[in-house]
Amino acid sequence: MAGEARNLTQDPRPVRVKIDNVVKKFNGRNGEMIALNGVNLDIHENEFICVVGPSGCGKSTLLNIIAGLLEPTSGKVYCDGKEVTGTGTERGVVFQQYALFPWLTVRKNVMFALEMRGIKGKEAKDKAMEYLEMVDLAKFADSYPKELSGGMKQRVAIARAYAAEPEVLLMDEPFGALDAQTRTQLQTELLETWEKHNKTCFFITHDVDEAIILAQRVIIMSARPGRIKEIVDVDIPYPRTQETKMTPEFIALKNHIWSQVYQEYLEVRK
């Protein structure tokens, strides 16, 4: 079920993202702080990865480095064999805060991503509706973000991310601010969309249940300085439902992952 931090060399899929000995340091009031210390990971094509760990372990820092929003202090990240040196259209990001344009309608928020790809006019409008249908929001196409619930806003953000047609979808606790029922619904919808569109997903969460429901592999990060403590294979077949959480396999994985995360939480408190 679990083992030491490793890459699955037997995975036949091409490596989509390679994280090579990444270190990230920040200078703060109390001197230098090491956020990440020697992170190595291969993420394969169409793979769904979830990352868990205590607050401050560098999860979001790692995602931002993959996205090209931060530069590593040392080490490198590659996407499809090319070094990441900044943002790029092959990598899309969905944050916990919805980051929608409040002055644009739902449709025009999605059209923005299409227009960035050079798709204009009626074609952009029609394609935007296809992505809104994907997240069951077509009837809200002419609404503004302020008129939507939190879950609906996050659906728009996901539709816009898919409209950009990235090879890699980076998601930083996208459901963290939502109520339990909405969160569960969006987990199901995200899995259905992932299985249909075959994106590579790198998903950060504090919720161990969420990580196991979504991921093929769960990455457990150590307390600061952040390192990969363990990589856990989730061998539960898809499709996964809420009933999956009742199975012995799920419960065993949950107990193991939670115990490892809790140990790191105790390290933070020392």
Backbone as CSV, one residue per row, in Angstrom:
resi,resn,N_x,N_y,N_z,CA_x,CA_y,CA_z,C_x,C_y,C_z
1,MET,0.829,-1.217,0.000,0.000,0.000,0.000,0.852,1.250,0.000
2,ALA,1.887,1.274,0.839,2.676,2.486,0.964,4.137,2.134,1.006
3,GLY,4.958,3.098,0.659,6.388,2.853,0.683,7.134,4.150,0.787
4,GLU,8.431,4.077,0.657,9.240,5.272,0.729,8.982,6.144,-0.493
5,ALA,9.359,7.414,-0.356,9.189,8.346,-1.467,9.910,7.814,-2.694
6,ARG,9.175,7.729,-3.803,9.756,7.141,-5.001,8.961,7.594,-6.203
7,ASN,9.452,7.330,-7.381,8.699,7.505,-8.611,8.348,6.132,-9.139
8,LEU,7.227,6.030,-9.821,6.803,4.738,-10.354,7.481,4.503,-11.697
9,THR,8.682,3.933,-11.658,9.439,3.752,-12.885,8.760,2.762,-13.815
10,GLN,7.873,1.918,-13.262,7.212,0.942,-14.114,6.001,1.525,-14.838
11,ASP,5.623,2.749,-14.518,4.484,3.385,-15.185,4.841,3.614,-16.650
12,PRO,4.074,3.043,-17.579,4.429,3.153,-18.998,4.108,4.504,-19.625
13,ARG,3.348,5.341,-18.924,2.961,6.627,-19.493,4.150,7.585,-19.529
14,PRO,4.186,8.471,-20.531,5.266,9.463,-20.578,5.235,10.373,-19.357
15,VAL,6.394,10.886,-18.977,6.476,11.856,-17.885,6.043,13.216,-18.414
16,ARG,4.991,13.755,-17.821,4.492,15.066,-18.248,5.215,16.189,-17.493
17,VAL,5.381,16.016,-16.168,6.073,17.012,-15.341,7.172,16.307,-14.557
18,LYS,8.375,16.859,-14.618,9.500,16.321,-13.850,9.988,17.395,-12.884
19,ILE,9.975,17.062,-11.609,10.473,17.951,-10.559,11.819,17.403,-10.128
20,ASP,12.869,18.184,-10.362,14.236,17.695,-10.204,14.964,18.458,-9.101
21,ASN,14.976,17.857,-7.902,15.762,18.365,-6.764,15.470,19.840,-6.479
22,VAL,14.202,20.169,-6.378,13.793,21.563,-6.199,13.966,22.003,-4.744
23,VAL,14.634,23.129,-4.589,14.808,23.799,-3.298,14.244,25.208,-3.430
24,LYS,13.494,25.647,-2.427,13.003,27.028,-2.426,13.231,27.649,-1.056
25,LYS,13.943,28.782,-1.067,14.231,29.518,0.159,13.621,30.912,0.071
26,PHE,13.142,31.409,1.212,12.616,32.763,1.295,13.379,33.519,2.377
27,ASN,13.551,34.795,2.184,14.157,35.659,3.196,13.052,36.387,3.938
28,GLY,12.995,36.179,5.246,11.980,36.816,6.063,12.579,37.609,7.196
29,ARG,11.733,38.075,8.101,12.181,38.885,9.234,13.173,38.134,10.108
30,ASN,12.952,36.827,10.214,13.800,36.014,11.087,14.909,35.312,10.320
31,GLY,15.212,35.825,9.131,16.283,35.230,8.345,15.751,34.313,7.267
32,GLU,16.619,33.464,6.789,16.272,32.580,5.682,15.354,31.454,6.134
33,MET,14.324,31.183,5.343,13.397,30.092,5.616,13.400,29.149,4.414
34,ILE,13.609,27.874,4.682,13.608,26.884,3.605,12.207,26.292,3.495
35,ALA,11.515,26.589,2.402,10.156,26.079,2.189,10.170,24.677,1.598
36,LEU,11.071,24.448,0.651,11.205,23.140,0.001,12.676,22.760,0.003
37,ASN,12.937,21.486,0.281,14.323,21.060,0.404,14.546,19.738,-0.337
38,GLY,14.838,19.844,-1.636,15.184,18.662,-2.409,13.984,17.804,-2.788
39,VAL,13.026,18.385,-3.499,11.828,17.657,-3.933,12.070,17.060,-5.314
40,ASN,11.832,15.758,-5.430,11.959,15.037,-6.698,10.676,14.261,-6.957
41,LEU,10.132,14.411,-8.154,8.896,13.691,-8.488,8.681,13.700,-9.990
42,ASP,8.283,12.558,-10.531,7.810,12.463,-11.910,6.296,12.329,-11.897
43,ILE,5.614,13.175,-12.658,4.157,13.108,-12.794,3.868,12.703,-14.228
44,HIS,3.104,11.643,-14.390,2.922,11.059,-15.711,1.709,11.634,-16.446
45,GLU,1.703,11.429,-17.731,0.603,11.865,-18.581,-0.709,11.264,-18.092
46,ASN,-1.729,12.108,-17.970,-3.076,11.703,-17.549,-3.145,11.227,-16.097
47,GLU,-2.111,11.479,-15.318,-2.108,11.037,-13.929,-2.795,12.056,-13.041
48,PHE,-3.499,11.556,-12.017,-4.123,12.423,-11.016,-3.337,12.265,-9.717
49,ILE,-2.641,13.343,-9.343,-1.822,13.378,-8.138,-2.492,14.290,-7.121
50,CYS,-2.589,13.853,-5.862,-3.008,14.736,-4.779,-1.860,14.881,-3.790
51,VAL,-1.729,16.085,-3.239,-0.661,16.388,-2.292,-1.288,16.796,-0.965
52,VAL,-0.848,16.137,0.113,-1.328,16.459,1.456,-0.126,16.715,2.361
53,GLY,-0.377,17.375,3.479,0.675,17.663,4.433,0.245,18.792,5.343
54,PRO,0.979,19.006,6.440,0.603,20.064,7.384,0.738,21.438,6.762
55,SER,0.052,22.411,7.337,0.162,23.791,6.860,1.615,24.243,6.931
56,GLY,2.048,24.942,5.885,3.405,25.453,5.859,4.448,24.484,5.349
57,CYS,4.007,23.335,4.807,4.978,22.333,4.361,5.451,22.572,2.925
58,GLY,4.920,23.593,2.267,5.409,23.928,0.932,4.563,23.427,-0.216
59,LYS,3.355,22.949,0.061,2.498,22.418,-0.997,2.204,23.474,-2.056
60,SER,1.712,24.637,-1.610,1.360,25.694,-2.559,2.602,26.278,-3.216
61,THR,3.704,26.341,-2.490,4.956,26.817,-3.080,5.365,25.917,-4.237
62,LEU,5.243,24.606,-4.042,5.594,23.666,-5.108,4.676,23.847,-6.308
63,LEU,3.377,23.986,-6.067,2.442,24.202,-7.170,2.787,25.482,-7.929
64,ASN,3.099,26.542,-7.199,3.424,27.811,-7.864,4.716,27.727,-8.667
65,ILE,5.649,26.890,-8.239,6.870,26.689,-9.013,6.554,25.923,-10.293
66,ILE,5.719,24.897,-10.200,5.311,24.152,-11.407,4.577,25.085,-12.368
67,ALA,3.732,25.961,-11.805,2.965,26.897,-12.636,3.843,27.964,-13.271
68,GLY,5.051,28.147,-12.752,5.918,29.204,-13.261,5.679,30.540,-12.600
69,LEU,4.926,30.554,-11.501,4.658,31.791,-10.774,5.775,32.116,-9.787
70,LEU,6.549,31.112,-9.416,7.720,31.275,-8.560,8.901,30.573,-9.215
71,GLU,10.098,31.064,-8.952,11.305,30.391,-9.413,11.916,29.601,-8.262
72,PRO,12.391,28.392,-8.517,13.082,27.660,-7.459,14.419,28.316,-7.135
73,THR,14.853,28.189,-5.906,16.179,28.677,-5.537,17.244,27.830,-6.219
74,SER,17.005,26.537,-6.260,17.853,25.626,-7.029,16.994,24.451,-7.464
75,GLY,17.524,23.664,-8.388,16.728,22.599,-8.978,15.899,23.120,-10.144
76,LYS,15.240,22.214,-10.827,14.483,22.598,-12.011,13.177,21.814,-12.100
77,VAL,12.236,22.385,-12.833,10.985,21.704,-13.185,10.887,21.688,-14.706
78,TYR,10.489,20.532,-15.236,10.324,20.382,-16.675,8.886,19.989,-16.974
79,CYS,8.346,20.537,-18.040,7.029,20.143,-18.534,7.197,19.682,-19.971
80,ASP,6.905,18.418,-20.236,7.121,17.821,-21.558,8.560,18.013,-22.032
81,GLY,9.489,17.868,-21.100,10.904,17.929,-21.445,11.491,19.322,-21.518
82,LYS,10.652,20.359,-21.403,11.141,21.740,-21.482,11.171,22.356,-20.087
83,GLU,12.265,23.032,-19.785,12.389,23.646,-18.465,11.340,24.736,-18.278
84,VAL,10.696,24.736,-17.124,9.719,25.761,-16.781,10.470,27.013,-16.333
85,THR,10.276,28.090,-17.058,10.938,29.357,-16.728,9.935,30.486,-16.538
86,GLY,8.668,30.166,-16.550,7.606,31.159,-16.381,6.272,30.489,-16.643
87,THR,5.218,31.269,-16.669,3.897,30.713,-16.943,3.829,30.249,-18.396
88,GLY,2.877,29.362,-18.676,2.716,28.865,-20.033,1.331,28.299,-20.235
89,THR,0.874,28.298,-21.472,-0.486,27.843,-21.769,-0.660,26.348,-21.563
90,GLU,0.443,25.605,-21.462,0.335,24.161,-21.248,0.028,23.824,-19.796
91,ARG,0.027,24.846,-18.927,-0.262,24.648,-17.508,-1.369,25.607,-17.075
92,GLY,-2.488,25.048,-16.605,-3.591,25.863,-16.123,-3.709,25.754,-14.619
93,VAL,-4.153,26.839,-13.966,-4.210,26.886,-12.508,-5.622,27.236,-12.054
94,VAL,-6.090,26.499,-11.030,-7.349,26.820,-10.358,-7.029,27.001,-8.880
95,PHE,-7.321,28.202,-8.349,-7.020,28.499,-6.955,-8.263,28.328,-6.086
96,GLN,-8.052,28.362,-4.755,-9.175,28.273,-3.826,-10.100,29.481,-3.985
97,GLN,-9.506,30.657,-4.142,-10.304,31.850,-4.440,-10.521,31.898,-5.949
98,TYR,-11.734,32.143,-6.351,-12.191,31.793,-7.689,-11.513,32.554,-8.824
99,ALA,-10.979,33.734,-8.539,-10.200,34.492,-9.521,-10.959,34.722,-10.828
100,LEU,-12.269,34.956,-10.720,-13.066,35.296,-11.899,-13.060,36.812,-12.094
101,PHE,-13.318,37.238,-13.319,-13.448,38.664,-13.594,-14.873,39.095,-13.238
102,PRO,-15.060,39.893,-12.193,-16.426,40.203,-11.740,-17.222,41.025,-12.736
103,TRP,-16.539,41.731,-13.637,-17.240,42.590,-14.603,-17.652,41.830,-15.864
104,LEU,-17.265,40.558,-15.964,-17.631,39.737,-17.112,-18.680,38.707,-16.724
105,THR,-19.549,38.378,-17.679,-20.510,37.306,-17.439,-19.781,35.972,-17.358
106,VAL,-20.523,34.952,-16.937,-19.973,33.607,-16.862,-19.423,33.175,-18.223
107,ARG,-20.223,33.388,-19.273,-19.778,32.994,-20.617,-18.508,33.744,-21.008
108,LYS,-18.477,35.049,-20.741,-17.323,35.838,-21.154,-16.077,35.515,-20.328
109,ASN,-16.257,35.063,-19.077,-15.117,34.592,-18.306,-14.465,33.391,-18.988
110,VAL,-15.300,32.489,-19.494,-14.767,31.312,-20.180,-14.217,31.706,-21.548
111,MET,-14.896,32.625,-22.217,-14.429,33.090,-23.528,-13.047,33.736,-23.442
112,PHE,-12.747,34.333,-22.284,-11.439,34.972,-22.120,-10.315,33.961,-22.372
113,ALA,-10.463,32.766,-21.822,-9.434,31.736,-22.019,-9.351,31.320,-23.481
114,LEU,-10.491,31.254,-24.143,-10.508,30.881,-25.559,-9.868,31.972,-26.419
115,GLU,-10.156,33.217,-26.094,-9.588,34.324,-26.865,-8.077,34.397,-26.692
116,MET,-7.583,33.985,-25.528,-6.137,33.931,-25.326,-5.486,32.899,-26.244
117,ARG,-6.282,31.918,-26.671,-5.802,30.904,-27.611,-6.022,31.330,-29.061
118,GLY,-6.582,32.526,-29.270,-6.811,33.013,-30.622,-8.154,32.658,-31.192
119,ILE,-9.050,32.116,-30.363,-10.398,31.763,-30.812,-11.319,32.952,-30.526
120,LYS,-11.963,33.476,-31.547,-12.724,34.715,-31.416,-14.189,34.536,-31.845
121,GLY,-14.967,35.578,-31.589,-16.319,35.685,-32.122,-17.245,34.542,-31.795
122,LYS,-18.034,34.136,-32.810,-19.042,33.105,-32.614,-18.432,31.777,-32.195
123,GLU,-17.266,31.460,-32.737,-16.620,30.197,-32.369,-16.294,30.179,-30.876
124,ALA,-15.778,31.299,-30.358,-15.465,31.388,-28.934,-16.740,31.283,-28.091
125,LYS,-17.799,31.941,-28.566,-19.067,31.910,-27.835,-19.632,30.494,-27.781
126,ASP,-19.599,29.793,-28.915,-20.123,28.433,-28.965,-19.289,27.477,-28.123
127,LYS,-17.970,27.614,-28.204,-17.098,26.732,-27.423,-17.245,26.999,-25.926
128,ALA,-17.409,28.261,-25.558,-17.615,28.587,-24.147,-18.847,27.876,-23.608
129,MET,-19.895,27.823,-24.414,-21.108,27.124,-23.989,-20.862,25.634,-23.822
130,GLU,-20.014,25.055,-24.655,-19.688,23.634,-24.511,-19.016,23.372,-23.167
131,TYR,-18.095,24.256,-22.777,-17.414,24.071,-21.498,-18.353,24.332,-20.328
132,LEU,-19.288,25.269,-20.492,-20.260,25.509,-19.434,-21.229,24.343,-19.304
133,GLU,-21.564,23.723,-20.403,-22.392,22.515,-20.342,-21.656,21.394,-19.614
134,MET,-20.341,21.330,-19.796,-19.519,20.320,-19.144,-19.633,20.408,-17.623
135,VAL,-19.766,21.645,-17.104,-19.866,21.832,-15.653,-21.292,22.180,-15.231
136,ASP,-22.258,21.933,-16.126,-23.684,22.093,-15.828,-24.040,23.531,-15.448
137,LEU,-23.487,24.496,-16.187,-23.781,25.909,-15.909,-24.238,26.672,-17.142
138,ALA,-24.643,25.972,-18.190,-25.031,26.641,-19.428,-26.160,27.645,-19.210
139,LYS,-27.086,27.322,-18.325,-28.226,28.220,-18.126,-27.852,29.474,-17.330
140,PHE,-26.621,29.516,-16.816,-26.161,30.702,-16.091,-25.138,31.489,-16.906
141,ALA,-25.102,31.249,-18.210,-24.083,31.852,-19.074,-24.082,33.378,-19.011
142,ASP,-25.252,33.987,-18.844,-25.345,35.449,-18.853,-25.364,36.051,-17.451
143,SER,-25.140,35.221,-16.445,-25.062,35.721,-15.071,-23.668,36.275,-14.800
144,TYR,-23.572,37.066,-13.743,-22.285,37.586,-13.298,-21.829,36.811,-12.062
145,PRO,-20.529,36.760,-11.800,-20.030,35.983,-10.656,-20.719,36.300,-9.339
146,LYS,-21.069,37.570,-9.104,-21.692,37.938,-7.833,-23.056,37.277,-7.647
147,GLU,-23.638,36.793,-8.735,-24.957,36.158,-8.677,-24.868,34.651,-8.449
148,LEU,-23.661,34.124,-8.326,-23.459,32.683,-8.216,-23.056,32.283,-6.799
149,SER,-23.340,31.036,-6.449,-22.854,30.484,-5.190,-21.366,30.165,-5.315
150,GLY,-20.742,29.843,-4.194,-19.329,29.502,-4.223,-19.019,28.306,-5.107
151,GLY,-19.855,27.276,-5.006,-19.641,26.092,-5.833,-19.785,26.387,-7.315
152,MET,-20.740,27.239,-7.653,-20.940,27.605,-9.060,-19.763,28.421,-9.577
153,LYS,-19.245,29.330,-8.751,-18.072,30.103,-9.157,-16.889,29.183,-9.443
154,GLN,-16.725,28.159,-8.588,-15.593,27.260,-8.803,-15.793,26.433,-10.061
155,ARG,-17.040,26.103,-10.393,-17.309,25.414,-11.663,-16.903,26.286,-12.850
156,VAL,-17.194,27.579,-12.757,-16.796,28.497,-13.830,-15.265,28.529,-13.951
157,ALA,-14.594,28.587,-12.812,-13.131,28.616,-12.827,-12.566,27.353,-13.465
158,ILE,-13.180,26.211,-13.175,-12.727,24.948,-13.766,-13.014,24.926,-15.264
159,ALA,-14.194,25.407,-15.658,-14.525,25.463,-17.084,-13.545,26.357,-17.824
160,ARG,-13.199,27.498,-17.223,-12.251,28.410,-17.864,-10.872,27.767,-17.981
161,ALA,-10.474,27.023,-16.935,-9.177,26.353,-16.979,-9.145,25.309,-18.097
162,TYR,-10.213,24.556,-18.251,-10.277,23.556,-19.320,-10.332,24.215,-20.692
163,ALA,-10.987,25.375,-20.773,-11.097,26.074,-22.052,-9.731,26.505,-22.575
164,ALA,-8.797,26.717,-21.672,-7.436,27.074,-22.079,-6.693,25.876,-22.656
165,GLU,-7.275,24.685,-22.510,-6.716,23.425,-23.011,-5.267,23.207,-22.566
166,PRO,-5.012,23.284,-21.252,-3.669,22.985,-20.770,-3.425,21.480,-20.758
167,GLU,-2.187,21.090,-20.824,-1.846,19.679,-20.663,-1.859,19.284,-19.194
168,VAL,-1.556,20.252,-18.334,-1.469,20.011,-16.891,-2.406,20.973,-16.173
169,LEU,-3.239,20.433,-15.287,-4.158,21.243,-14.503,-3.665,21.248,-13.061
170,LEU,-3.323,22.438,-12.564,-2.804,22.620,-11.212,-3.911,23.215,-10.355
171,MET,-4.255,22.543,-9.253,-5.411,22.956,-8.464,-5.000,23.072,-6.997
172,ASP,-5.090,24.302,-6.460,-4.647,24.580,-5.096,-5.855,24.690,-4.171
173,GLU,-6.212,23.586,-3.538,-7.367,23.511,-2.638,-8.608,24.161,-3.244
174,PRO,-8.995,23.770,-4.455,-10.092,24.470,-5.126,-11.434,24.317,-4.439
175,PHE,-11.601,23.275,-3.616,-12.893,23.059,-2.956,-12.817,23.368,-1.459
176,GLY,-11.702,23.940,-1.009,-11.471,24.120,0.417,-12.460,25.035,1.110
177,ALA,-13.018,25.999,0.395,-13.919,26.973,1.018,-15.388,26.591,0.897
178,LEU,-15.673,25.413,0.349,-17.053,25.026,0.060,-17.621,24.135,1.157
179,ASP,-18.953,24.119,1.252,-19.598,23.240,2.217,-19.448,21.784,1.778
180,ALA,-19.673,20.864,2.702,-19.388,19.447,2.466,-20.171,18.880,1.286
181,GLN,-21.458,19.248,1.165,-22.275,18.697,0.088,-21.789,19.183,-1.277
182,THR,-21.503,20.488,-1.370,-21.022,21.037,-2.640,-19.660,20.446,-2.988
183,ARG,-18.822,20.305,-1.988,-17.492,19.744,-2.185,-17.579,18.326,-2.751
184,THR,-18.460,17.524,-2.176,-18.641,16.151,-2.642,-19.115,16.117,-4.086
185,GLN,-20.063,16.988,-4.415,-20.591,17.044,-5.777,-19.504,17.436,-6.771
186,LEU,-18.695,18.428,-6.408,-17.650,18.885,-7.319,-16.533,17.852,-7.467
187,GLN,-16.265,17.084,-6.416,-15.302,15.986,-6.541,-15.762,14.993,-7.605
188,THR,-17.045,14.636,-7.542,-17.596,13.695,-8.513,-17.518,14.267,-9.919
189,GLU,-17.897,15.532,-10.073,-17.868,16.161,-11.394,-16.440,16.275,-11.926
190,LEU,-15.501,16.595,-11.038,-14.110,16.720,-11.469,-13.577,15.383,-11.969
191,LEU,-13.883,14.304,-11.261,-13.436,12.982,-11.703,-14.033,12.615,-13.054
192,GLU,-15.313,12.899,-13.239,-15.956,12.607,-14.527,-15.289,13.390,-15.649
193,THR,-14.982,14.657,-15.391,-14.336,15.495,-16.404,-12.921,15.011,-16.677
194,TRP,-12.195,14.660,-15.631,-10.819,14.160,-15.791,-10.794,12.876,-16.610
195,GLU,-11.711,11.953,-16.312,-11.738,10.686,-17.058,-12.087,10.911,-18.526
196,LYS,-12.892,11.932,-18.801,-13.303,12.213,-20.176,-12.210,12.925,-20.961
197,HIS,-11.507,13.877,-20.316,-10.563,14.732,-21.038,-9.098,14.345,-20.840
198,ASN,-8.824,13.428,-19.913,-7.469,12.884,-19.752,-6.405,13.947,-19.515
199,LYS,-6.655,14.858,-18.608,-5.650,15.841,-18.227,-4.743,15.264,-17.138
200,THR,-3.554,15.819,-17.033,-2.697,15.535,-15.895,-3.078,16.512,-14.792
201,CYS,-3.418,16.002,-13.608,-3.896,16.856,-12.519,-2.968,16.775,-11.313
202,PHE,-2.622,17.947,-10.789,-1.817,18.089,-9.576,-2.680,18.886,-8.615
203,PHE,-3.181,18.234,-7.573,-4.273,18.759,-6.749,-3.829,18.806,-5.288
204,ILE,-3.854,19.996,-4.695,-3.493,20.162,-3.290,-4.746,20.159,-2.437
205,THR,-4.689,19.456,-1.310,-5.824,19.416,-0.403,-5.345,19.155,1.024
206,HIS,-6.136,19.609,1.998,-5.907,19.244,3.395,-6.781,18.056,3.799
207,ASP,-7.671,17.654,2.905,-8.680,16.641,3.214,-8.197,15.275,2.717
208,VAL,-7.884,14.372,3.643,-7.370,13.052,3.270,-8.419,12.265,2.498
209,ASP,-9.681,12.346,2.906,-10.751,11.660,2.167,-10.778,12.124,0.712
210,GLU,-10.687,13.436,0.510,-10.715,14.000,-0.838,-9.540,13.482,-1.659
211,ALA,-8.361,13.439,-1.043,-7.171,12.961,-1.748,-7.347,11.535,-2.225
212,ILE,-7.888,10.676,-1.374,-8.025,9.262,-1.737,-9.108,9.072,-2.792
213,ILE,-10.208,9.813,-2.683,-11.289,9.702,-3.668,-10.806,10.099,-5.056
214,LEU,-9.935,11.115,-5.132,-9.547,11.658,-6.424,-8.318,10.987,-7.025
215,ALA,-7.318,10.695,-6.225,-5.966,10.486,-6.743,-5.638,9.052,-7.122
216,GLN,-4.694,8.944,-8.041,-4.022,7.670,-8.309,-2.827,7.499,-7.381
217,ARG,-2.192,8.622,-7.040,-1.123,8.612,-6.036,-1.312,9.803,-5.116
218,VAL,-1.067,9.586,-3.828,-1.119,10.652,-2.837,0.300,10.927,-2.367
219,ILE,0.721,12.194,-2.495,2.038,12.625,-2.068,1.916,13.212,-0.662
220,ILE,2.628,12.648,0.304,2.619,13.159,1.673,3.876,13.999,1.867
221,MET,3.670,15.272,2.190,4.786,16.190,2.408,5.147,16.232,3.892
222,SER,6.440,16.374,4.155,6.917,16.508,5.529,6.744,17.946,5.992
223,ALA,6.850,18.133,7.314,6.839,19.481,7.868,8.054,20.244,7.364
224,ARG,7.961,21.566,7.434,9.018,22.427,6.924,10.375,22.057,7.507
225,PRO,11.429,21.980,6.669,11.395,22.251,5.227,10.720,21.121,4.454
226,GLY,9.879,21.489,3.491,9.053,20.529,2.787,9.863,19.544,1.952
227,ARG,9.579,18.286,2.159,10.149,17.204,1.362,9.040,16.195,1.119
228,ILE,9.238,15.310,0.175,8.284,14.223,-0.003,8.607,13.149,1.013
229,LYS,7.699,12.947,1.939,7.890,11.938,2.982,7.544,10.548,2.470
230,GLU,6.455,10.479,1.696,5.984,9.180,1.228,5.059,9.367,0.044
231,ILE,5.060,8.395,-0.842,4.129,8.360,-1.968,3.269,7.114,-1.808
232,VAL,1.977,7.321,-1.746,1.037,6.223,-1.509,0.235,5.961,-2.774
233,ASP,0.276,4.735,-3.248,-0.512,4.332,-4.416,-1.949,4.060,-3.989
234,VAL,-2.894,4.634,-4.715,-4.308,4.393,-4.437,-4.820,3.430,-5.507
235,ASP,-4.940,2.187,-5.151,-5.290,1.140,-6.118,-6.785,0.879,-6.211
236,ILE,-7.587,1.756,-5.638,-9.040,1.613,-5.702,-9.499,1.969,-7.109
237,PRO,-10.248,1.091,-7.783,-10.641,1.379,-9.174,-11.642,2.528,-9.272
238,TYR,-11.609,3.206,-10.406,-12.620,4.203,-10.743,-13.768,3.477,-11.446
239,PRO,-14.985,4.034,-11.443,-15.377,5.286,-10.784,-15.479,5.109,-9.271
240,ARG,-15.121,6.154,-8.543,-15.214,6.151,-7.086,-16.393,7.018,-6.669
241,THR,-17.127,6.553,-5.686,-18.309,7.255,-5.200,-18.183,7.446,-3.692
242,GLN,-19.190,8.052,-3.106,-19.175,8.211,-1.656,-19.234,6.865,-0.942
243,GLU,-19.814,5.855,-1.599,-19.828,4.515,-1.018,-18.416,3.930,-0.917
244,THR,-17.524,4.420,-1.802,-16.138,3.956,-1.767,-15.508,4.224,-0.405
245,LYS,-15.944,5.296,0.256,-15.368,5.657,1.547,-15.669,4.641,2.643
246,MET,-16.630,3.763,2.377,-17.005,2.770,3.368,-16.233,1.451,3.218
247,THR,-15.443,1.330,2.176,-14.761,0.069,1.904,-13.533,-0.096,2.790
248,PRO,-13.160,-1.333,3.100,-11.959,-1.565,3.929,-10.701,-0.975,3.307
249,GLU,-10.598,-1.025,1.966,-9.410,-0.494,1.294,-9.275,1.007,1.534
250,PHE,-10.389,1.716,1.403,-10.378,3.163,1.615,-10.016,3.491,3.056
251,ILE,-10.641,2.794,3.992,-10.408,3.073,5.413,-8.960,2.804,5.793
252,ALA,-8.381,1.741,5.249,-6.974,1.431,5.546,-6.053,2.525,5.013
253,LEU,-6.312,2.977,3.792,-5.512,4.062,3.220,-5.664,5.340,4.041
254,LYS,-6.891,5.650,4.418,-7.147,6.862,5.193,-6.395,6.838,6.512
255,ASN,-6.457,5.717,7.210,-5.776,5.613,8.501,-4.267,5.785,8.339
256,HIS,-3.716,5.166,7.298,-2.277,5.259,7.083,-1.854,6.688,6.737
257,ILE,-2.538,7.296,5.765,-2.156,8.638,5.329,-2.349,9.637,6.461
258,TRP,-3.481,9.539,7.146,-3.738,10.483,8.234,-2.687,10.368,9.337
259,SER,-2.268,9.161,9.670,-1.258,8.997,10.720,0.059,9.648,10.314
260,GLN,0.419,9.542,9.033,1.652,10.159,8.557,1.546,11.685,8.565
261,VAL,0.409,12.214,8.133,0.213,13.664,8.139,0.207,14.187,9.571
262,TYR,-0.438,13.438,10.481,-0.520,13.887,11.871,0.858,13.918,12.530
263,GLN,1.702,12.959,12.205,3.069,12.977,12.720,3.788,14.258,12.302
264,GLU,3.563,14.672,11.055,4.197,15.898,10.573,3.586,17.134,11.230
265,TYR,2.311,17.078,11.499,1.654,18.183,12.219,2.268,18.345,13.604
266,LEU,2.554,17.242,14.265,3.177,17.305,15.593,4.580,17.903,15.497
267,GLU,5.266,17.633,14.391,6.604,18.212,14.196,6.515,19.736,14.107
268,VAL,5.476,20.212,13.433,5.303,21.664,13.289,5.113,22.317,14.646
269,ARG,4.453,21.634,15.567,4.110,22.220,16.865,5.260,22.185,17.854
270,LYS,6.318,21.456,17.542,7.449,21.365,18.475,8.159,22.717,18.614
